[in-house]
Amino acid sequence: AGELFSVYYSPDFTAPDTARGVVGSVNGEDLRLDDYSFLYQNALAQQQQQRGEVTEDDASRIREEVFDQMVGSQIMQQTTEKVGLQVTNMELAEHLRRFPPQEIRTLDLFVTNGQFDYNKYLAAYQNPDPQLWLQIEALVRPRVLQQKLYEYVTTTTVMDDAEVKSLYEAAGEKVRV
């Protein structure tokens, strides 16, 4: 049985909920206007930095992408809470040790001769600057949680004999169970 999600969205920001700071909701959980505005402004600035000019079509697409991202994040959060998934500090530490995030590979702190230097990264990892690593943790923890959710969903799907038989019959195959 699949999960159903209820999503409400006010794309024109004129609905009554936007007056109270809400742009939408997922399963009754509000998506806040200030979070949306922050994410939208960052995405818009990134687009301007990459392309220079941002058209109204670009801005509209970015608005939709940001909202979709917020919905996806909320669904993931609700689902991981429902099934009891979380990322422990040990899991996060191991992931960071093995997989330096792409976003930090160009920081001067981790570069030698124009290339990412894993040894510099490990040295910083072993003697962390709390401010830097709190930011890195905030960036990476949701990704690790998303990976755990993916693994949970793909490894816990079980079909009984009747479901297998039904699929075989639907494919035009004969099977004896």
C-alpha positions in Angstrom: 0.0 0.0 0.0 1.4 3.3 -1.0 1.4 6.5 1.0 -0.7 9.5 0.0 0.3 13.0 0.7 -1.9 16.1 1.0 -0.2 19.2 -0.4 -1.7 22.7 -0.4 0.1 25.5 -2.3 -0.6 29.2 -2.8 1.5 30.2 -5.8 0.3 33.7 -6.1 0.8 34.5 -2.4 -2.7 36.1 -2.1 -4.4 33.3 -0.2 -5.3 33.9 3.4 -2.6 31.5 4.6 0.2 33.7 3.2 -1.0 36.5 5.4 -0.1 34.3 8.4 3.3 33.4 6.8 2.4 30.1 5.2 2.9 29.3 1.4 1.5 25.8 1.6 1.3 22.6 3.7 2.1 18.9 3.5 -0.2 16.6 5.4 -1.2 19.5 7.6 2.4 20.7 8.3 2.9 24.3 7.3 5.6 25.4 4.8 6.6 28.8 6.1 6.8 31.9 3.9 10.1 33.1 5.4 11.8 29.7 4.7 10.4 29.8 1.1 11.6 33.4 0.6 15.1 32.6 2.0 15.4 29.5 -0.3 14.0 31.4 -3.3 16.3 34.4 -2.9 19.4 32.1 -2.6 18.4 30.1 -5.7 17.7 33.3 -7.6 21.1 34.7 -6.6 22.8 31.5 -7.6 21.0 31.6 -11.0 22.1 35.3 -11.5 25.6 34.4 -10.6 25.7 31.5 -13.1 23.9 33.2 -16.0 23.9 36.9 -15.3 20.4 37.7 -16.3 17.3 36.0 -14.9 14.1 36.1 -17.0 10.6 36.0 -15.6 10.4 32.4 -16.9 13.6 31.6 -15.0 12.1 33.2 -11.8 8.9 31.3 -12.2 10.7 28.0 -12.7 12.9 28.7 -9.6 9.7 29.5 -7.6 8.3 26.1 -8.5 11.6 24.3 -7.9 12.0 25.8 -4.5 8.4 24.9 -3.5 8.9 21.3 -4.8 12.1 21.1 -2.8 10.3 22.2 0.3 7.5 19.7 -0.2 10.1 16.9 -0.8 12.0 17.8 2.3 8.8 17.9 4.4 7.7 14.5 3.0 11.1 13.0 3.7 11.1 14.4 7.3 7.6 13.1 8.0 8.4 9.7 6.5 11.7 9.3 8.4 10.0 10.3 11.6 7.2 7.8 10.9 9.6 4.9 10.4 12.0 6.1 13.1 15.1 6.8 10.9 17.7 9.2 12.0 21.4 9.8 11.4 23.6 9.3 14.4 26.7 11.4 15.0 28.9 8.4 14.4 27.2 7.7 11.0 27.6 11.3 10.0 31.2 11.4 11.1 32.0 8.3 9.1 30.2 9.6 6.0 32.1 12.9 6.3 35.4 11.2 6.7 34.8 9.0 3.6 32.9 11.4 1.4 33.9 15.1 1.5 31.0 17.2 0.3 31.4 18.6 -3.2 30.5 22.1 -2.0 33.6 22.4 0.2 36.2 20.9 -2.2 37.0 24.3 -3.6 37.6 26.0 -0.3 41.2 27.3 0.0 41.5 25.4 3.3 41.3 22.1 1.3 43.1 22.9 -1.9 46.7 22.4 -2.9 48.0 23.4 -6.4 44.4 24.0 -7.5 43.2 20.5 -6.6 41.2 19.2 -3.6 43.7 17.8 -1.1 42.2 14.9 0.9 45.0 15.0 3.4 44.2 18.7 4.2 40.6 17.7 4.5 41.4 14.8 6.9 43.6 17.1 9.0 40.8 19.6 9.3 38.4 16.7 10.1 40.6 15.5 12.9 41.1 19.0 14.4 37.7 20.6 13.5 36.9 24.2 13.6 33.4 24.1 15.2 31.9 26.9 13.1 32.9 25.3 9.8 31.9 21.8 10.7 28.5 22.8 12.1 27.8 24.3 8.6 29.1 21.2 6.9 27.0 19.0 9.2 23.9 21.0 8.4 24.6 20.5 4.7 25.4 16.8 4.8 23.1 15.3 7.5 19.9 15.6 5.4 21.6 13.9 2.5 22.7 11.0 4.7 19.2 10.7 6.0 17.8 10.7 2.5 20.2 7.9 1.6 19.1 5.9 4.6 15.4 6.4 3.7 16.2 5.2 0.2 17.9 2.1 1.5 15.1 1.5 4.0 12.5 1.7 1.2 14.4 -0.5 -1.3 15.4 -3.1 1.2 12.1 -3.5 3.2 9.8 -4.1 0.3 8.5 -7.6 0.6 6.0 -9.4 -1.6 3.9 -12.4 -0.6 3.3 -15.4 -3.0 -0.1 -14.0 -4.1 1.5 -10.7 -5.2 4.3 -12.5 -7.1 1.7 -14.8 -8.8 -0.4 -11.7 -9.7 2.6 -10.0 -11.3 3.5 -13.1 -13.3 0.0 -13.5 -14.5 -0.2 -9.8 -15.4 3.0 -10.3 -17.5 1.4 -13.2 -19.3 3.5 -15.9 -17.6 2.2 -19.0 -15.9 3.4 -19.9 -12.5 2.5 -22.6 -10.0 2.7 -21.5 -6.3 
